[in-house]
Amino acid sequence: MDLFLPLKPRVLILNAWVPNLVLASSRLLTICDAAWACDETHLMELAGRENKPDLILLDTSEGGCDGLTVCTALKSNLNTSNIPVIFFGGPGSDVEKIHAYEVGAIDYIQQPVNVDLFFAKLKVQLRHKSNTDFVEMINDQLEIVVARRTEEILAVQDATILAMTSLAQTRDSETGSHIRRTQHYVLALSGKLQRHPRFSGFLTEHNINLLFKSSPLHDIGKVGIPDRILLKPGRFDAAEMEIMKTHTTLGRDAIEQVENMMGCKLEFLTMAKEIAYCHQEKWDGSGYPQGLIGDAIPISARLMALADVYDAIISRRIYKEGMSHETAVDIILTGKGKHFDPDIVDAFVSIIDQFKDIAERFADSDTEMKKKVEYLELA
């Protein structure tokens, strides 16, 4: 059963048997729903209930109530810390008043009490508490709305990535499982490197989540490569290779165009653009399109480079059979300090079993490969 009735402000009182106030109790009850606590323990128990008081009155003038200790306990408890407290005190020194304010009291009313002044102060404090509660309620509602809108925006982002990735896959020999595998390779590498001094500043939980969401767009630029090159079953000649290399720039430009049309920058698109443009760069500067060297290559692209190469080696394609996990490991080790960031290779070596598990978990199905073959033959 609730201590207080609804609607009226709730005031909890301890020891406030001030004669004038007792005589004015009927007036008090027109303003608020008042309840008296028997002692300090009883007050703390009542104050901590779900139906909390809007104000607490502590009368320390008659002794027997250590108002400073009670107020300190109230303010130290998260459940009661926001309940305003008014002290009733004797005609003591200003030091007592200062101590009351120091422990969190909002007012100190000295005996003998001027009842009219007391009621004026009480109304002001109750009105202030009501306004504060109203603002908190509005803020809570806003947080709910913002959280809901954030979820909707994230859902739209995920749907956008899925749509763009699916579009790219329809024109490529790679399957949807390649996207899932490379996502999880990047996630595994990021988790391993998160506390590494070279990577910890970038690999926050937030950025790791962005990497996971954005990595499927690494080859979005292949949409702009002619079918005669993109779908060629054999090796590219020099001229074809130069055209194929443009998929990095095409990917960056496509994502940038989306940003320009939206009129704003979104983090997941910024990272996707970075990955799409730079994932073919190599640690020693022999990559493309910019020939970046070492740390000049964005971390996101360095992670994607290793994940993409590993998966390309082990994956079966229409024009080739997949190689073994062990072969892929050997090739990546050979590329340490040449193709790949040495520290990322070391991280890879320490979690090669995770890579193998991911490859098996998201392996291309025969049905998936058959559909891809049928589509490309029609193309």
C-alpha positions as CSV (number, residue, x, y, z in Angstrom):
1,M,0.0,0.0,0.0
2,D,1.4,3.4,-0.9
3,L,2.2,5.8,1.9
4,F,0.9,8.8,-0.1
5,L,-2.3,9.5,-2.0
6,P,-1.8,10.4,-5.7
7,L,-2.0,13.8,-7.3
8,K,-0.9,16.1,-4.4
9,P,2.7,16.8,-3.7
10,R,4.1,14.4,-1.1
11,V,5.9,15.7,2.0
12,L,7.7,13.5,4.5
13,I,8.3,15.0,7.9
14,L,10.6,14.0,10.8
15,N,10.2,15.5,14.3
16,A,8.6,18.7,13.0
17,W,6.3,19.2,16.0
18,V,6.7,22.9,15.8
19,P,3.6,24.3,17.8
20,N,2.6,26.8,15.1
21,L,3.0,24.2,12.4
22,V,0.9,21.7,14.3
23,L,-1.8,24.2,14.6
24,A,-1.6,24.9,10.9
25,S,-1.7,21.2,9.9
26,S,-5.1,21.6,8.2
27,R,-3.5,24.3,6.1
28,L,-0.6,22.0,5.4
29,L,-2.9,19.3,4.1
30,T,-4.5,21.6,1.6
31,I,-1.1,22.1,0.0
32,C,0.4,18.6,0.2
33,D,-0.1,15.0,1.2
34,A,1.9,15.0,4.5
35,A,3.2,11.9,6.4
36,W,5.3,11.8,9.6
37,A,8.2,9.4,10.1
38,C,8.8,8.0,13.6
39,D,12.6,8.2,13.5
40,E,15.5,8.4,11.2
41,T,15.3,4.7,10.2
42,H,11.6,4.9,9.5
43,L,12.2,8.1,7.4
44,M,14.9,6.4,5.3
45,E,12.6,3.4,4.7
46,L,9.7,5.6,3.6
47,A,11.9,7.8,1.5
48,G,13.2,4.8,-0.4
49,R,9.8,3.5,-1.5
50,E,8.7,3.6,-5.1
51,N,6.1,6.3,-4.3
52,K,8.8,8.8,-3.1
53,P,8.1,12.1,-1.3
54,D,8.6,15.3,-3.2
55,L,10.1,17.0,-0.2
56,I,11.5,16.1,3.2
57,L,11.3,18.3,6.4
58,L,13.8,17.6,9.1
59,D,13.3,19.3,12.5
60,T,16.6,19.3,14.5
61,S,15.5,22.0,17.0
62,E,14.4,19.6,19.7
63,G,17.3,17.3,19.7
64,G,17.2,13.6,19.1
65,C,17.5,14.0,15.3
66,D,20.9,14.2,13.7
67,G,19.7,16.1,10.6
68,L,23.2,16.3,9.1
69,T,23.7,12.5,9.2
70,V,20.1,11.9,7.9
71,C,20.5,14.4,5.0
72,T,24.0,13.0,4.1
73,A,22.5,9.5,4.0
74,L,19.7,10.6,1.8
75,K,22.0,12.4,-0.6
76,S,24.4,9.5,-0.7
77,N,21.7,7.1,-1.9
78,L,21.0,7.2,-5.6
79,N,17.4,6.2,-4.9
80,T,16.8,9.3,-2.7
81,S,19.5,11.8,-3.7
82,N,17.2,14.0,-5.7
83,I,14.6,14.5,-2.9
84,P,14.9,18.1,-1.7
85,V,15.4,18.5,2.1
86,I,14.4,21.5,4.3
87,F,15.9,21.8,7.8
88,F,14.0,23.2,10.8
89,G,16.6,24.4,13.3
90,G,16.9,26.2,16.6
91,P,18.2,29.8,16.9
92,G,21.7,28.5,16.6
93,S,24.7,30.0,14.8
94,D,25.2,30.4,11.1
95,V,27.7,27.5,11.3
96,E,24.8,25.1,11.7
97,K,23.1,26.6,8.7
98,I,26.2,26.3,6.6
99,H,26.6,22.7,7.6
100,A,23.0,22.0,6.6
101,Y,23.6,23.5,3.1
102,E,26.9,21.6,2.8
103,V,25.2,18.2,3.2
104,G,22.6,19.1,0.6
105,A,19.7,21.0,2.2
106,I,17.9,23.4,-0.1
107,D,16.7,25.6,2.8
108,Y,17.1,26.2,6.5
109,I,14.2,27.6,8.5
110,Q,15.1,28.9,12.0
111,Q,12.8,28.8,15.1
112,P,10.5,30.3,16.0
113,V,8.8,29.6,12.7
114,N,6.9,32.3,10.8
115,V,4.1,30.1,9.4
116,D,3.3,32.3,6.5
117,L,7.0,32.4,5.5
118,F,7.2,28.7,5.9
119,F,4.2,28.0,3.6
120,A,5.6,30.5,1.0
121,K,8.9,28.7,1.0
122,L,7.2,25.3,0.9
123,K,5.1,26.2,-2.1
124,V,8.2,27.5,-3.9
125,Q,10.1,24.3,-3.3
126,L,7.2,22.0,-4.2
127,R,6.7,24.0,-7.4
128,H,10.4,23.8,-8.3
129,K,10.3,20.0,-7.6
130,S,7.2,19.6,-9.8
131,N,8.9,21.6,-12.6
132,T,12.1,19.5,-12.3
133,D,10.1,16.2,-12.4
134,F,8.3,17.5,-15.5
135,V,11.6,18.3,-17.3
136,E,13.0,14.9,-16.3
137,M,9.8,13.2,-17.7
138,I,10.2,15.1,-20.9
139,N,13.9,14.1,-21.1
140,D,13.0,10.5,-20.5
141,Q,10.4,10.6,-23.3
142,L,12.9,12.3,-25.6
143,E,15.5,9.6,-24.9
144,I,12.9,6.9,-25.8
145,V,12.1,8.8,-29.1
146,V,15.8,9.3,-29.9
147,A,16.6,5.6,-29.2
148,R,13.7,4.5,-31.4
149,R,14.8,6.9,-34.2
150,T,18.4,5.7,-33.8
151,E,17.3,2.1,-34.2
152,E,15.3,3.1,-37.3
153,I,18.4,4.9,-38.8
154,L,20.6,2.0,-38.1
155,A,18.1,-0.3,-39.7
156,V,18.1,1.9,-42.8
157,Q,21.9,1.9,-42.9
158,D,21.9,-1.9,-42.7
159,A,19.3,-2.1,-45.5
160,T,21.3,0.3,-47.6
161,I,24.5,-1.7,-47.2
162,L,22.6,-4.9,-48.0
163,A,21.0,-3.5,-51.1
164,M,24.3,-2.0,-52.4
165,T,26.2,-5.2,-51.7
166,S,23.6,-7.4,-53.3
167,L,23.7,-5.2,-56.4
168,A,27.5,-5.7,-56.6
169,Q,27.3,-9.4,-56.1
170,T,24.9,-9.9,-59.0
171,R,27.7,-8.9,-61.4
172,D,30.6,-10.6,-59.7
173,S,31.8,-14.2,-59.4
174,E,31.9,-13.8,-55.6
175,T,29.1,-15.1,-53.5
176,G,27.2,-13.6,-50.6
177,S,29.1,-15.9,-48.3
178,H,32.3,-14.1,-49.2
179,I,30.9,-10.9,-47.7
180,R,29.9,-12.6,-44.5
181,R,33.3,-14.3,-44.2
182,T,35.3,-11.1,-44.8
183,Q,33.1,-9.3,-42.3
184,H,33.9,-11.8,-39.6
185,Y,37.6,-12.0,-40.5
186,V,37.8,-8.2,-40.1
187,L,35.9,-8.5,-36.8
188,A,38.2,-11.2,-35.5
189,L,41.4,-9.2,-36.4
190,S,40.0,-6.0,-34.9
191,G,39.2,-7.8,-31.6
192,K,42.7,-9.2,-31.5
193,L,44.4,-5.8,-32.2
194,Q,42.1,-3.7,-30.0
195,R,44.6,-3.4,-27.2
196,H,47.7,-3.2,-29.4
197,P,49.3,0.2,-28.9
198,R,49.4,0.9,-32.7
199,F,45.7,0.2,-33.1
200,S,43.9,0.8,-29.8
201,G,43.2,4.5,-30.5
202,F,41.3,3.6,-33.7
203,L,39.8,0.2,-32.8
204,T,37.2,1.4,-30.3
205,E,34.0,-0.7,-29.9
206,H,32.2,2.0,-32.0
207,N,34.7,1.8,-34.8
208,I,34.8,-2.0,-34.8
209,N,31.0,-2.0,-35.2
210,L,31.4,0.5,-38.1
211,L,34.0,-1.7,-39.7
212,F,31.7,-4.7,-39.5
213,K,28.9,-2.8,-41.1
214,S,30.9,-1.1,-43.8
215,S,33.2,-3.8,-45.0
216,P,30.6,-5.4,-47.3
217,L,31.0,-2.4,-49.5
218,H,34.7,-2.9,-50.2
219,D,34.1,-4.1,-53.8
220,I,31.0,-1.9,-54.6
221,G,33.0,-0.3,-57.4
222,K,33.0,-3.5,-59.4
223,V,29.4,-2.5,-60.5
224,G,31.2,-0.1,-62.9
225,I,33.5,-2.6,-64.5
226,P,32.4,-4.0,-67.9
227,D,31.2,-7.6,-68.0
228,R,33.8,-8.6,-70.5
229,I,36.4,-7.9,-67.9
230,L,34.6,-8.6,-64.6
231,L,33.3,-11.9,-65.8
232,K,36.4,-13.1,-67.6
233,P,37.2,-16.6,-66.5
234,G,40.9,-16.4,-67.0
235,R,43.7,-13.9,-66.2
236,F,43.5,-10.3,-67.2
237,D,45.9,-8.8,-69.8
238,A,47.6,-5.6,-68.9
239,A,45.0,-3.3,-70.3
240,E,42.2,-5.2,-68.6
241,M,44.0,-5.2,-65.3
242,E,44.2,-1.4,-65.5
243,I,40.5,-1.2,-66.0
244,M,39.9,-3.7,-63.2
245,K,42.0,-1.5,-60.8
246,T,39.5,1.3,-61.3
247,H,36.9,-0.5,-59.1
248,T,38.6,1.1,-56.1
249,T,38.1,4.7,-57.4
250,L,34.6,3.9,-58.7
251,G,33.6,2.6,-55.3
252,R,34.9,5.7,-53.6
253,D,33.2,8.0,-56.1
254,A,29.9,6.1,-55.8
255,I,29.8,6.4,-52.0
256,E,30.9,10.0,-52.2
257,Q,28.1,10.8,-54.5
258,V,25.6,9.3,-52.0
259,E,27.1,11.6,-49.3
260,N,26.8,14.6,-51.6
261,M,23.2,13.8,-52.4
262,M,22.4,13.5,-48.7
263,G,24.2,16.7,-47.9
264,C,25.9,15.2,-44.9
265,K,28.6,12.8,-43.8
266,L,27.6,9.5,-42.2
267,E,30.3,7.6,-40.3
268,F,29.5,4.2,-41.9
269,L,29.7,5.7,-45.4
270,T,33.0,7.5,-44.6
271,M,34.5,4.3,-43.5
272,A,33.0,2.3,-46.4
273,K,34.5,4.9,-48.8
274,E,37.9,4.5,-47.1
275,I,37.8,0.7,-47.3
276,A,36.6,0.7,-50.9
277,Y,39.3,3.1,-52.1
278,C,42.3,1.7,-50.2
279,H,41.8,-2.0,-49.7
280,Q,44.1,-2.8,-52.6
281,E,47.0,-0.7,-51.2
282,K,50.1,-2.7,-50.1
283,W,52.3,-2.1,-47.1
284,D,55.4,-1.6,-49.3
285,G,53.7,0.9,-51.6
286,S,53.3,-1.5,-54.6
287,G,49.5,-1.4,-54.4
288,Y,46.9,0.8,-56.0
289,P,45.3,3.2,-56.7
290,Q,47.6,5.7,-54.8
291,G,50.6,3.6,-54.0
292,L,50.4,4.4,-50.3
293,I,53.1,3.1,-48.0
294,G,52.9,1.7,-44.5
295,D,50.8,3.7,-42.0
296,A,49.6,6.0,-44.7
297,I,47.2,3.2,-45.6
298,P,44.1,3.5,-43.4
299,I,43.8,0.8,-40.7
300,S,40.4,-0.2,-42.0
301,A,41.8,-0.9,-45.4
302,R,44.8,-2.8,-44.0
303,L,42.5,-5.1,-42.1
304,M,40.3,-5.6,-45.2
305,A,43.3,-6.3,-47.4
306,L,44.3,-9.3,-45.4
307,A,40.8,-10.6,-44.9
308,D,40.0,-10.2,-48.7
309,V,43.2,-12.0,-49.8
310,Y,42.8,-14.9,-47.4
311,D,39.3,-15.4,-48.6
312,A,40.2,-15.1,-52.3
313,I,42.9,-17.8,-51.8
314,I,40.7,-20.4,-50.1
315,S,37.5,-19.7,-52.1
316,R,36.2,-21.8,-55.0
317,R,35.3,-19.6,-57.9
318,I,33.8,-20.4,-61.3
319,Y,37.3,-20.1,-62.9
320,K,39.3,-21.8,-60.1
321,E,39.3,-24.2,-57.2
322,G,40.0,-23.0,-53.7
323,M,43.3,-23.6,-52.1
324,S,43.8,-25.0,-48.6
325,H,43.8,-22.9,-45.4
326,E,47.4,-23.8,-44.8
327,T,48.4,-22.5,-48.3
328,A,46.6,-19.3,-47.5
329,V,48.5,-18.9,-44.3
330,D,51.8,-19.5,-46.0
331,I,51.0,-16.9,-48.7
332,I,50.0,-14.3,-46.1
333,L,53.2,-15.0,-44.1
334,T,55.2,-14.5,-47.3
335,G,53.4,-11.1,-47.8
336,K,54.3,-9.9,-44.3
337,G,55.9,-6.4,-44.5
338,K,55.3,-6.5,-48.3
339,H,51.6,-6.8,-49.0
340,F,50.5,-6.6,-45.4
341,D,51.1,-4.7,-42.2
342,P,53.4,-6.9,-40.1
343,D,51.5,-6.5,-36.9
344,I,48.2,-7.4,-38.6
345,V,49.9,-10.6,-40.0
346,D,51.1,-11.4,-36.4
347,A,47.5,-11.0,-35.2
348,F,46.3,-13.2,-38.0
349,V,48.7,-15.9,-37.1
350,S,47.6,-15.9,-33.5
351,I,43.9,-16.4,-34.5
352,I,44.3,-18.6,-37.6
353,D,41.9,-21.2,-36.0
354,Q,39.2,-18.5,-35.9
355,F,39.7,-17.7,-39.6
356,K,39.4,-21.4,-40.4
357,D,36.2,-21.7,-38.3
358,I,34.7,-18.6,-40.0
359,A,35.5,-20.1,-43.4
360,E,33.8,-23.3,-42.5
361,R,30.8,-21.7,-40.9
362,F,30.1,-19.4,-43.9
363,A,31.2,-21.8,-46.6
364,D,29.7,-21.4,-50.1
365,S,26.9,-23.9,-50.6
366,D,26.6,-25.9,-53.8
367,T,23.2,-24.2,-54.4
368,E,24.7,-20.8,-54.1
369,M,27.5,-21.6,-56.5
370,K,25.1,-23.2,-59.0
371,K,22.9,-20.0,-59.0
372,K,26.0,-17.8,-59.5
373,V,27.2,-20.0,-62.5
374,E,23.7,-19.9,-64.1
375,Y,23.5,-16.1,-63.7
376,L,27.0,-15.5,-65.1
377,E,26.4,-17.9,-68.0
378,L,23.3,-15.9,-68.9
379,A,25.2,-12.6,-68.6
